[in-house]
């Protein structure tokens, strides 16, 4: 059962093997999910969930983000964090123009906690064309995939 609108609670998430575990604080009745057609999001199948602040994420294991695998590309502004054992990407962080941004791969949130991702409308962004998270935020999502994207 999802929480009432505006009510935030903690949910668990993990990589496939369980070596990477986290908790995320969110309002499950008001999720905003995004799919992007940039090369990393497309090839890894990310469904992005923006997290307002780092305080809304508690890393359980390992002890710090720096202990996770870290992949950057292009402008090297976004750090894609992944489990060093099973390679599942759970988190990403960026600092662009002095603003910190955090996302969780919604598919890494543990199932059977009352969150029904199938019921959440997904927005699509053309990250392939815009090339930076800063512009991504300014343009906002649309209702259907862009060229080269997937549903």
N, C-alpha and C positions, 0 to 999 in steps of 0.2 A: 504494500500500500504506500503510495507516495505521500509526502508531507503536504500540509496546506500551503497555499501560495504565500511566499514571503518568509516561510519558516525554513531556516537552514539547519541541517544536521550533518553529522559526519558519516561518510561512506568509505568502505575499504576498496582498495584496488591493488593489482599486482601484475607482475610479468607472468609468463607461462609456467616457469619452474618454481616460482615463489621466492626466489632470492631477493627480488626487488618488491617491497611492500610499502604501501602508503595509505594515508587517509586523506580524504578531501571533504571540505565543508561546502555544501551547496544546497540550494532550494531545488529539489527534484521535480517540482511541479512547474518550474520556469527555466528549463534548460535551453541554451542556445548552442546548437551544434553546427559545425561548418566542415565542408569538404572542399579541398583546394586541389587544383590541377597542376601545381608545381611538381617538379620531378620527385622530390622526396615524399611528399604527401601522397602522390599518385602511386608510386611503387611500393610504399609501405602500407597503403590502405588506411591512412589516418582518418579518424573522425575527431575533429578538434573541439575541445570544450575549454573556452577561455576561463581562467580563474582570476578573480579580481586582485588578490594579493598573495604573496608567498605564505602569509599567516593562515591562509585557507588550505594549505597543503602541509601535512605532517609526513615526513619520510620516516618510515619505521625501520626498514633495512634496505640498503646499507645505512650507515650512520650519517652520511652527507651526500649531497648531489655530486661532489667531486669524485666520489668513489664509484659512481656509475660510469659506463662508457659514454663518450661525448663525441658527437659527430657534427661538424659544421661544413658548410659549402657556400659557394657564391660569395656573398658579402661577409660571411662568417659572423653574422650578428645573432643568429639563432643557434642555440646549443640544444641539439636533439639528444636527450639522455636515454640510455638503454641498458638493459641487464647484460652484464659481461658473460653470463652463462648461457642464456637462451636467446639473447639478442632482441627481445621484445622491447619496443619503445613505449614508454609510459608517459614521459614528461618532456616538455620543452620550455626553454627560458630564453629571453632576449632582453637586451637593453638598447633601445633605439631612441635617439634624440633625448637622452636623459630619462626616458620612461621605461620602467621595467614591465615586462609582459610574461605571463605564465600560461601554459596550456597543458591539459592532460589529454592523452589519447582516450576518448570515452570508451573505446572497446576494451581498455584495460581495467575499467571499473568492475569489481566482482559482481557476478550475477546474483540473482535471488535476494536483492535488498530492497525491492519495490521500485526500482528504476526500470522503466520500459522504454528502451531506446527506440524501438519500432514505432512508438507513439509520438516521437519528437520530430518536428519538421526540421529538415536539414537545409541550411543555406549553402550556397556555392559561391566560391570566389575564384577569380582568374589570376592566381598567383604566378602562373607561367608567364603571363604578360606583364604583370606589375613588378615582380621581382623583389619586393621588400614587404616585410610585415607592417611597416609604418603606413605605406600606401594601402595595403590590404585593409587596415583598420579604417582608413578614410573612405574607401569605396564601399565597403559593406557587402554583405552577401546578396545573391539573387535566388530565385526559386528553382532554377534548373541548371544542370552542369554546363560549364563552358566547354569550348572545343578542347578535346584531349582529356577532359575530365571523366569521371565515372559517377554513377548514381549513388 
